[in-house]
Amino acid sequence: MAQEPRTLEPLVKQAQTAPAEQILVLLHDAREETLLALLDHPAFDETHLCLLLERKELSERILEEIARRKSFLKSYRVKRALVTHPHAPRLTGMRLLRDLYMLDLVQISMQPSVHGELRRQAEELLISRLPQVALGQKIMLARRGPARVAGALLAEGHPQVLPAVLDNPFLTEAQVLKVMARERLAGGIIPAIARHRKWSQLERVRMALVRHPATPLSIVLAFLPMIPVPNLKELAAVGSLSESLRGYLRREVERRLSGGAPKNKLP
């Protein structure tokens, strides 16, 4: 039950005028009114505020009050702590995200305790900043960035980034296939995927490699023996493939069904 205003007045006054050394004690007070009053204490500083924001049970009301005060938001630490707080108001978090550095955006995008919408917004911000990101930072992002950011870096096709991004543990098959669905790709992307120990073993990726118009014939021929007959039939029906390749696929199907010897070149 909420306390009556007259009961709260001494409590609020105490929090606003307590000796500075008492602030650290009052930061752990369970009463919301005490914490709100502390925000007006003349000795309440950035260190106190960051300690307060470490309390994961803080109410949205307190967080909104902190975010409302421009003097508090001059501190980068406070902005970051507000965005990552599990009870951070959604609109406040979305607004403050734009002020955060790249490394913090990476952490937020992969932090389960952060609201899903904020994580997605952090990814969008990272992707939008990629054109301005230095090569060294791109390589760092390629190694540990979230799946959608890794996919965006894969699509860029930078030769020094490709090895790192293809080894990224968060890169998904869906993101690789999304990149390969593009008609135009940077020259090194297809060979890098085709050589990769993980991605080259996935059936759908192999199919995408054979299907893509930019895939060199040598890569197509290398993967055909690994593709099951039903998938070869599916590929032979793809109108975007050249007629000569489709003819070869049909003959490969016939050869396998009849148990014939493999052919090493296009007929």
C-alpha positions as CSV (number, residue, x, y, z in Angstrom):
1,M,0.0,0.0,0.0
2,A,1.3,3.5,-0.9
3,Q,2.3,5.7,1.9
4,E,0.4,8.9,2.6
5,P,2.1,12.2,1.4
6,R,2.5,13.4,5.0
7,T,4.3,10.2,5.9
8,L,6.6,10.5,2.9
9,E,7.6,14.1,3.5
10,P,10.2,13.4,6.2
11,L,11.5,10.4,4.2
12,V,12.0,12.5,1.1
13,K,13.6,15.4,3.0
14,Q,16.0,13.0,4.7
15,A,17.1,11.5,1.4
16,Q,17.6,15.0,-0.1
17,T,19.6,16.4,2.8
18,A,21.4,13.4,4.3
19,P,25.2,13.7,4.8
20,A,27.1,12.8,1.6
21,E,28.5,9.7,3.3
22,Q,25.0,8.3,3.8
23,I,24.2,8.3,0.1
24,L,25.8,4.9,-0.4
25,V,23.6,3.5,2.3
26,L,20.4,5.0,0.9
27,L,21.2,3.7,-2.6
28,H,20.1,0.3,-1.3
29,D,16.8,1.5,0.2
30,A,13.9,-0.5,-1.0
31,R,11.5,2.5,-1.1
32,E,11.0,4.1,-4.4
33,E,10.4,7.5,-2.9
34,T,13.8,7.5,-1.2
35,L,15.5,6.7,-4.4
36,L,13.7,9.4,-6.3
37,A,14.5,11.9,-3.7
38,L,18.2,10.9,-3.8
39,L,18.3,12.1,-7.4
40,D,17.9,15.6,-6.1
41,H,20.7,15.4,-3.5
42,P,23.4,18.0,-4.2
43,A,26.1,15.5,-3.7
44,F,24.6,12.8,-5.8
45,D,27.0,12.2,-8.7
46,E,27.7,9.9,-11.7
47,T,29.3,7.2,-9.5
48,H,26.3,7.1,-7.2
49,L,24.0,7.0,-10.3
50,C,25.9,4.1,-11.9
51,L,25.8,2.2,-8.6
52,L,22.0,2.8,-8.5
53,L,21.6,1.5,-12.0
54,E,23.3,-1.8,-11.1
55,R,20.1,-2.6,-9.2
56,K,18.2,-4.8,-11.6
57,E,14.9,-4.5,-9.8
58,L,14.6,-0.7,-10.3
59,S,11.2,0.3,-11.4
60,E,10.5,1.9,-14.8
61,R,9.4,5.0,-13.0
62,I,12.8,5.6,-11.5
63,L,14.5,4.8,-14.9
64,E,12.2,7.3,-16.7
65,E,13.1,10.0,-14.1
66,I,16.8,9.4,-14.6
67,A,16.4,9.5,-18.4
68,R,14.4,12.7,-18.2
69,R,17.2,14.7,-16.6
70,K,19.6,16.0,-19.3
71,S,22.4,16.6,-16.7
72,F,22.5,12.8,-16.0
73,L,22.6,12.0,-19.7
74,K,25.8,13.9,-20.2
75,S,27.5,10.8,-18.9
76,Y,28.2,8.0,-21.4
77,R,28.2,5.4,-18.6
78,V,24.7,6.4,-17.5
79,K,23.4,6.2,-21.1
80,R,24.9,2.7,-21.5
81,A,23.6,1.5,-18.1
82,L,20.1,2.8,-18.9
83,V,19.9,1.1,-22.3
84,T,21.1,-2.3,-20.8
85,H,18.9,-2.2,-17.7
86,P,16.2,-5.0,-17.9
87,H,13.4,-2.5,-17.0
88,A,14.5,0.3,-19.3
89,P,11.6,2.0,-21.0
90,R,11.5,0.9,-24.6
91,L,11.4,4.4,-26.1
92,T,14.1,5.6,-23.9
93,G,16.4,2.7,-24.8
94,M,15.7,3.2,-28.6
95,R,16.5,6.9,-28.3
96,L,19.8,6.4,-26.3
97,L,21.0,3.5,-28.5
98,R,22.0,6.0,-31.2
99,D,24.6,7.6,-28.9
100,L,26.4,4.3,-28.1
101,Y,29.8,3.1,-29.4
102,M,30.1,0.2,-31.8
103,L,31.5,-2.3,-29.2
104,D,28.6,-1.5,-26.8
105,L,26.1,-2.0,-29.6
106,V,27.6,-5.4,-30.3
107,Q,27.2,-6.4,-26.6
108,I,23.7,-5.1,-26.5
109,S,22.7,-6.9,-29.7
110,M,23.8,-10.2,-28.1
111,Q,22.7,-9.7,-24.5
112,P,19.6,-11.9,-23.7
113,S,18.5,-9.6,-20.8
114,V,18.0,-6.7,-23.2
115,H,14.6,-6.3,-24.8
116,G,14.4,-8.0,-28.2
117,E,13.4,-4.8,-30.0
118,L,16.4,-3.0,-28.6
119,R,18.7,-5.9,-29.7
120,R,17.3,-5.7,-33.2
121,Q,17.7,-1.9,-33.3
122,A,21.3,-2.3,-32.1
123,E,21.9,-4.6,-35.0
124,E,20.3,-2.2,-37.5
125,L,22.6,0.6,-36.2
126,L,25.7,-1.6,-36.6
127,I,24.7,-2.5,-40.1
128,S,24.0,1.1,-41.1
129,R,27.4,2.1,-39.8
130,L,29.4,-0.5,-41.6
131,P,30.3,1.7,-44.6
132,Q,32.2,4.0,-42.2
133,V,33.8,1.3,-40.1
134,A,37.6,0.9,-40.4
135,L,38.9,-2.4,-41.8
136,G,40.3,-3.5,-38.4
137,Q,37.0,-3.0,-36.7
138,K,35.2,-4.8,-39.5
139,I,37.4,-7.8,-38.9
140,M,36.6,-7.7,-35.2
141,L,32.9,-7.5,-36.0
142,A,33.3,-10.3,-38.5
143,R,34.7,-12.6,-35.8
144,R,32.2,-12.0,-33.0
145,G,29.3,-9.9,-34.4
146,P,25.7,-11.2,-34.3
147,A,24.2,-13.1,-37.2
148,R,22.6,-10.3,-39.2
149,V,25.8,-8.1,-38.9
150,A,27.9,-11.1,-40.0
151,G,25.6,-11.5,-43.0
152,A,26.0,-7.9,-43.9
153,L,29.8,-8.2,-43.7
154,L,29.7,-11.4,-45.8
155,A,27.7,-9.5,-48.5
156,E,30.4,-6.8,-48.6
157,G,32.8,-9.5,-49.7
158,H,36.0,-7.7,-48.4
159,P,38.9,-10.2,-49.0
160,Q,40.4,-9.6,-45.5
161,V,37.0,-9.9,-43.8
162,L,35.7,-13.1,-45.5
163,P,37.8,-15.6,-43.7
164,A,36.8,-14.2,-40.3
165,V,33.1,-13.8,-41.0
166,L,32.8,-17.3,-42.4
167,D,34.3,-18.6,-39.1
168,N,31.9,-16.5,-37.0
169,P,30.1,-18.9,-34.6
170,F,27.0,-16.8,-34.8
171,L,26.7,-16.7,-38.6
172,T,23.7,-18.9,-39.7
173,E,23.0,-20.9,-42.8
174,A,20.0,-18.6,-43.3
175,Q,22.3,-15.6,-43.6
176,V,24.7,-17.3,-45.9
177,L,21.8,-18.4,-48.2
178,K,20.3,-14.8,-48.0
179,V,23.6,-13.5,-49.3
180,M,23.8,-16.1,-52.1
181,A,20.3,-15.3,-53.2
182,R,21.7,-12.0,-54.5
183,E,22.2,-11.9,-58.2
184,R,25.4,-9.8,-58.0
185,L,28.1,-10.8,-55.5
186,A,31.6,-9.5,-54.9
187,G,34.1,-11.8,-56.7
188,G,35.6,-13.6,-53.7
189,I,32.4,-14.6,-51.9
190,I,31.5,-17.7,-53.8
191,P,35.0,-19.3,-53.8
192,A,35.4,-18.5,-50.1
193,I,32.1,-20.3,-49.3
194,A,32.9,-23.2,-51.6
195,R,36.3,-23.7,-49.9
196,H,35.0,-23.4,-46.3
197,R,35.1,-26.5,-44.2
198,K,31.6,-25.9,-42.6
199,W,29.5,-24.1,-45.3
200,S,30.7,-26.3,-48.2
201,Q,29.3,-29.3,-46.4
202,L,25.7,-28.1,-46.2
203,E,23.4,-29.4,-48.8
204,R,21.4,-26.2,-49.3
205,V,24.6,-24.2,-49.6
206,R,25.9,-26.6,-52.2
207,M,22.6,-26.2,-54.1
208,A,22.9,-22.4,-54.0
209,L,26.5,-22.6,-55.2
210,V,25.5,-24.7,-58.2
211,R,22.5,-22.5,-58.9
212,H,24.3,-19.1,-58.8
213,P,25.2,-17.7,-62.2
214,A,28.5,-16.4,-61.0
215,T,29.8,-19.7,-59.7
216,P,32.8,-20.9,-61.7
217,L,32.3,-24.1,-63.7
218,S,35.1,-25.8,-61.8
219,I,33.2,-25.3,-58.5
220,V,29.9,-26.6,-60.0
221,L,31.6,-29.7,-61.3
222,A,33.3,-30.3,-57.9
223,F,30.0,-30.3,-56.0
224,L,27.8,-32.2,-58.5
225,P,29.0,-35.7,-57.2
226,M,27.9,-34.7,-53.7
227,I,24.4,-33.6,-54.6
228,P,21.6,-36.3,-54.4
229,V,19.7,-37.2,-57.5
230,P,16.4,-35.6,-56.5
231,N,18.3,-32.3,-56.0
232,L,20.0,-32.7,-59.3
233,K,16.6,-33.1,-61.0
234,E,15.4,-29.9,-59.2
235,L,18.5,-28.0,-60.4
236,A,18.0,-29.3,-64.0
237,A,14.6,-27.6,-64.0
238,V,15.9,-24.2,-63.0
239,G,15.4,-21.9,-66.0
240,S,18.1,-19.4,-65.0
241,L,20.8,-22.0,-65.5
242,S,22.5,-22.3,-68.9
243,E,21.1,-24.9,-71.2
244,S,24.4,-26.6,-71.5
245,L,24.6,-27.0,-67.7
246,R,21.1,-28.1,-67.4
247,G,21.8,-30.7,-70.1
248,Y,24.8,-31.9,-68.1
249,L,22.7,-32.2,-65.0
250,R,20.1,-34.3,-66.8
251,R,22.8,-36.6,-68.1
252,E,24.4,-36.8,-64.7
253,V,21.0,-38.0,-63.3
254,E,20.7,-40.6,-66.1
255,R,24.3,-41.8,-65.5
256,R,23.7,-42.3,-61.8
257,L,20.3,-44.0,-62.3
258,S,21.9,-46.4,-64.8
259,G,25.1,-46.9,-62.7
260,G,27.4,-45.5,-65.4
261,A,30.9,-44.3,-64.9
262,P,31.3,-40.6,-63.9
263,K,32.1,-38.0,-66.5
264,N,34.7,-35.4,-65.9
265,K,33.7,-32.7,-68.3
266,L,30.7,-31.1,-69.9
267,P,29.4,-33.1,-72.9
